[in-house]
Amino acid sequence: MFEPDPSIAYIPASREQVVALVESINQPQVSIPGKEPQSVQGFLCGLRNEGGSFSIFVSLFLPRSGENVVYVSDRREVGMEAYRDVEIEGLHFLESMGFMLDNLNFRNLAPAQQVETLKRVPLFQVPRPAVSAVAEAAEARGAERIARLLASV
């Protein structure tokens, strides 16, 4: 079972620690207790710990507030034999919220691609400041203009 851990804002992992990275290809509307309902992006990350155990983290990135909500398994550190079971549990957890998932096959990427992926994925970054209301309004106006343009064609 996965539960939110408010003490974790992001995962400062090196590319060598990451054994699996799965990302959502959609952004369903999710209601997280204490947060404004919004479209979020989901991630699952498997990490190899220093002592040889593994940990699975599930993260929801909230673009409006620029924060990650990180969920941890009740089996915080597992051996290789239990890793796959916990990973599947995390995938099911994300799918139950409406996420469609894509395995990035992180370990098969070239080292430079791994570094770029870690820079791109919010789970590995210090939380960003929230998007301002002015920027949201400008984005909405831009979307309206595009919709009008497409409707006139």
ABEGO torsion letter per residue (X at the ends): XBBBBAABABBBBBAAABABBBBBABBBBBBBBGBBBBBBBBBBBBBBBAAGBBBBBBBBBBAAAGBBBBBBBABABBBAAAAAAAAAAAAAAAAAAGBBBBBAGAAABBAAAAAAAAAABAAABBBBBBBBAAAAAAAAAAAAAAAAAAAAX
